[in-house]
């Protein structure tokens, strides 16, 4: 069997045909080369399409990341503005707390602390500074809750603290509190939180309640018609502790109200109204 292939080239001009003899192995090599080139072309075309799609996907990802980055930059800018605003508000809060402390110290409600030591400035953005303000606000709240403030009952003040004419006879006497005229049975409330020291009859005060407050103050509510608390009971400011009456040394329904500290009588008017 021949290992060659003869190709005949025929010319239309009448020329004599030309014969070309080629080995079969060369034909196979040529066909293989053409097949390889075809496969390579298809692969390169497919790779080009893949890279094109990949580039489009990368562009989309880059666009998405840029959009997210801008959003984060905006959020960061907003947080920075909010932080600055928060610091401004904390400064205002600090100023108000300082003013409130100064006022309460002036009124004798809050004692000025004895402090000292080296100074290390702290930024208001520091959590320790904020914790300090929270602590001071809590201290002020506890002192206010434990300080007798406001009226113990609604009514007209008929007698002030100090020297007055004896309502039961001749001469003058020292009145240790204020008298508030009110309807018989009207509610009487504690003017601050504390613990009941006395609840019951108390000589000329008639039925009375004495409350010791955590700030060192004590309050007395006298001439009650009814006592609604017991000794040792813990009460809150504004809690009802009795009813207006006229027991003891009294000329008619009213409440005798006293404020003391360390055994010293204090003018209740300094506490019923913030003057």
C-alpha positions as CSV (number, residue, x, y, z in Angstrom):
1,X,0.0,0.0,0.0
2,X,1.5,3.4,-1.1
3,X,2.3,5.9,1.7
4,X,1.9,8.8,-0.7
5,X,-1.1,10.8,-2.0
6,X,-1.0,12.3,-5.5
7,X,-2.8,15.6,-6.1
8,X,-3.7,16.5,-9.6
9,X,-4.0,20.3,-10.5
10,X,-6.1,20.9,-13.6
11,X,-5.8,24.3,-15.4
12,X,-8.7,25.7,-17.4
13,X,-6.4,27.4,-19.9
14,X,-5.7,24.0,-21.5
15,X,-2.4,23.6,-19.9
16,X,-1.2,20.2,-19.0
17,X,-2.4,19.0,-15.5
18,X,0.2,19.1,-12.8
19,X,0.7,16.2,-10.4
20,X,1.9,16.7,-6.9
21,X,2.9,13.8,-4.7
22,X,2.6,14.3,-0.9
23,X,3.4,11.8,1.8
24,X,0.3,10.8,3.9
25,X,2.3,11.6,7.1
26,X,2.6,15.2,6.0
27,X,-1.1,15.4,5.4
28,X,-1.8,14.1,8.9
29,X,0.6,16.6,10.4
30,X,-1.1,19.4,8.4
31,X,-4.5,18.3,9.5
32,X,-3.4,18.0,13.1
33,X,-1.9,21.5,12.9
34,X,-5.1,22.9,11.5
35,X,-7.1,21.1,14.2
36,X,-4.8,22.5,16.9
37,X,-5.0,26.0,15.5
38,X,-8.8,25.8,15.4
39,X,-9.0,24.6,19.0
40,X,-6.6,27.3,20.1
41,X,-8.7,29.9,18.3
42,X,-11.9,28.7,20.0
43,X,-10.1,28.6,23.3
44,X,-8.7,32.1,22.9
45,X,-12.2,33.4,21.8
46,X,-13.8,31.8,24.8
47,X,-11.1,33.2,27.1
48,X,-11.7,36.6,25.7
49,X,-15.4,36.4,26.4
50,X,-14.6,35.1,29.9
51,X,-12.2,38.0,30.6
52,X,-14.8,40.5,29.2
53,X,-17.5,39.1,31.6
54,X,-15.0,39.1,34.5
55,X,-14.1,42.7,33.8
56,X,-17.7,43.7,33.8
57,X,-18.2,41.9,37.1
58,X,-15.1,43.6,38.6
59,X,-16.4,47.0,37.4
60,X,-19.7,46.3,39.1
61,X,-17.9,45.3,42.3
62,X,-15.7,48.4,42.2
63,X,-18.8,50.6,41.6
64,X,-20.6,48.9,44.5
65,X,-17.5,49.3,46.8
66,X,-17.1,52.9,45.9
67,X,-20.8,53.5,46.7
68,X,-20.4,51.7,50.0
69,X,-17.2,53.7,50.8
70,X,-19.0,57.0,50.2
71,X,-21.8,55.8,52.4
72,X,-19.3,54.9,55.2
73,X,-17.6,58.3,54.7
74,X,-21.0,60.0,55.1
75,X,-21.8,58.0,58.2
76,X,-18.4,58.7,59.7
77,X,-18.9,62.4,59.0
78,X,-22.3,62.3,60.6
79,X,-20.9,60.4,63.7
80,X,-18.2,63.1,64.0
81,X,-20.8,65.8,63.9
82,X,-23.0,63.9,66.4
83,X,-19.9,63.5,68.7
84,X,-19.2,67.2,68.6
85,X,-22.9,68.0,69.3
86,X,-22.8,65.5,72.1
87,X,-19.7,67.0,73.7
88,X,-21.4,70.5,73.5
89,X,-24.5,69.1,75.2
90,X,-22.3,67.4,77.8
91,X,-20.6,70.8,78.5
92,X,-24.1,72.4,79.0
93,X,-25.1,69.5,81.3
94,X,-21.8,69.9,83.2
95,X,-22.5,73.6,83.6
96,X,-26.0,73.0,84.8
97,X,-24.9,70.4,87.3
98,X,-22.2,72.8,88.6
99,X,-24.8,75.6,89.0
100,X,-27.2,73.2,90.7
101,X,-24.5,72.0,93.1
102,X,-23.6,75.6,93.9
103,X,-27.2,76.5,94.6
104,X,-27.8,73.4,96.7
105,X,-24.6,74.1,98.6
106,X,-25.7,77.7,99.2
107,X,-29.1,76.4,100.5
108,X,-27.3,74.0,102.8
109,X,-28.8,71.0,101.1
110,X,-25.5,69.7,99.6
111,X,-22.2,69.8,101.4
112,X,-19.2,71.0,99.5
113,X,-16.8,68.1,99.3
114,X,-13.2,68.3,100.5
115,X,-11.1,67.4,97.6
116,X,-7.5,67.8,96.3
117,X,-4.6,66.2,94.5
118,X,-2.7,66.6,91.2
119,X,-4.7,67.8,88.2
120,X,-4.9,65.7,85.0
121,X,-7.2,67.3,82.5
122,X,-9.7,64.8,80.9
123,X,-11.6,65.4,77.7
124,X,-15.4,65.4,78.0
125,X,-15.4,62.7,75.3
126,X,-13.8,60.4,77.8
127,X,-16.2,58.0,79.3
128,X,-14.7,58.6,82.8
129,X,-15.7,62.2,82.5
130,X,-19.2,61.2,81.6
131,X,-19.3,58.6,84.4
132,X,-18.3,61.4,86.8
133,X,-21.2,63.6,85.6
134,X,-23.6,60.7,86.0
135,X,-22.3,60.1,89.5
136,X,-22.7,63.7,90.5
137,X,-26.2,63.8,89.1
138,X,-27.0,60.7,91.1
139,X,-25.6,62.3,94.2
140,X,-27.7,65.4,93.7
141,X,-30.8,63.3,93.1
142,X,-30.2,61.4,96.3
143,X,-29.7,64.7,98.3
144,X,-32.8,66.3,96.8
145,X,-34.9,63.2,97.5
146,X,-33.6,63.2,101.1
147,X,-34.2,66.9,101.6
148,X,-37.6,68.2,102.8
149,X,-39.0,70.2,99.9
150,X,-42.5,71.5,99.2
151,X,-45.7,71.8,101.2
152,X,-46.8,68.8,103.3
153,X,-50.4,69.7,102.8
154,X,-52.4,72.3,100.8
155,X,-53.6,75.3,102.7
156,X,-52.8,78.8,104.0
157,X,-50.0,79.5,106.4
158,X,-51.6,81.0,109.5
159,X,-48.5,81.1,111.8
160,X,-44.8,81.5,111.0
161,X,-41.8,80.2,112.9
162,X,-40.5,82.5,115.7
163,X,-41.9,84.5,118.5
164,X,-45.7,84.9,118.4
165,X,-48.6,85.9,120.7
166,X,-49.8,83.0,122.9
167,X,-53.1,81.9,121.2
168,X,-54.3,80.3,124.5
169,X,-53.6,83.2,126.9
170,X,-51.5,86.2,127.6
171,X,-47.9,86.8,126.7
172,X,-45.7,85.5,123.9
173,X,-44.1,82.1,123.0
174,X,-41.7,80.6,120.6
175,X,-43.3,78.8,117.7
176,X,-40.9,76.0,116.4
177,X,-42.5,75.6,113.0
178,X,-45.3,76.8,110.7
179,X,-49.0,76.2,110.9
180,X,-50.9,75.4,107.7
181,X,-54.6,75.7,107.9
182,X,-56.4,72.9,106.0
183,X,-59.7,71.1,106.0
184,X,-60.1,68.3,108.6
185,X,-59.0,65.0,107.1
186,X,-57.0,66.6,104.3
187,X,-54.0,64.4,103.3
188,X,-50.5,65.1,104.8
189,X,-47.5,63.8,102.8
190,X,-43.8,63.3,103.6
191,X,-41.7,66.1,102.2
192,X,-38.8,63.8,101.6
193,X,-37.9,60.2,101.7
194,X,-36.8,58.8,105.1
195,X,-37.6,56.5,108.0
196,X,-40.4,57.1,110.5
197,X,-38.9,57.6,114.0
198,X,-42.2,58.4,115.7
199,X,-45.8,57.7,114.9
200,X,-48.5,58.4,117.5
201,X,-49.3,60.7,120.4
202,X,-46.6,63.3,121.2
203,X,-47.7,65.6,124.0
204,X,-48.9,69.0,122.9
205,X,-48.4,68.0,119.3
206,X,-51.2,65.5,119.6
207,X,-51.0,62.7,117.1
208,X,-47.7,63.3,115.2
209,X,-45.2,61.8,112.9
210,X,-41.5,62.4,112.9
211,X,-39.4,61.3,109.9
212,X,-35.6,61.1,109.8
213,X,-34.1,61.8,106.4
214,X,-30.8,60.5,105.0
215,X,-29.4,64.1,104.6
216,X,-29.5,64.7,108.3
217,X,-32.8,66.6,108.3
218,X,-35.9,65.6,110.4
219,X,-39.5,66.7,109.9
220,X,-42.4,66.7,112.3
221,X,-46.1,66.7,111.3
222,X,-48.3,67.5,114.3
223,X,-52.0,67.8,115.3
224,X,-53.0,64.9,113.0
225,X,-56.4,63.3,113.1
226,X,-55.1,60.1,111.8
227,X,-51.6,58.5,111.5
228,X,-51.1,56.2,108.5
229,X,-47.5,55.0,109.1
230,X,-45.6,53.0,111.6
231,X,-42.2,53.4,113.4
232,X,-39.4,52.1,111.3
233,X,-41.4,52.4,108.1
234,X,-39.5,53.7,105.0
235,X,-41.4,56.4,103.2
236,X,-40.9,58.3,99.9
237,X,-41.3,62.0,99.3
238,X,-45.0,62.7,98.5
239,X,-46.2,59.6,100.2
240,X,-49.3,60.1,102.4
241,X,-48.4,59.7,106.1
242,X,-51.5,61.1,107.9
243,X,-54.5,63.3,107.9
244,X,-55.0,66.9,109.0
245,X,-56.7,67.2,112.5
246,X,-56.8,69.3,115.7
247,X,-55.4,66.9,118.3
248,X,-53.2,68.2,121.1
249,X,-52.7,71.9,121.8
250,X,-54.7,73.2,118.9
251,X,-57.4,75.8,118.2
252,X,-58.7,74.2,115.0
253,X,-57.9,71.9,112.1
254,X,-54.4,72.6,110.8
255,X,-51.0,71.0,110.4
256,X,-48.0,72.0,112.5
257,X,-44.9,71.4,110.4
258,X,-41.3,71.5,111.7
259,X,-37.9,71.0,110.1
260,X,-34.8,70.4,112.2
261,X,-31.2,69.4,111.6
262,X,-28.7,68.3,114.3
263,X,-31.3,69.4,116.9
264,X,-31.6,72.9,115.5
265,X,-34.9,74.3,114.4
266,X,-34.9,75.6,110.8
267,X,-37.4,77.8,109.1
268,X,-39.8,75.6,107.1
269,X,-40.4,78.5,104.7
270,X,-36.9,77.9,103.4
271,X,-38.0,74.5,102.3
272,X,-41.6,74.7,101.3
273,X,-40.7,77.2,98.6
274,X,-37.3,77.6,96.8
275,X,-36.7,81.2,97.7
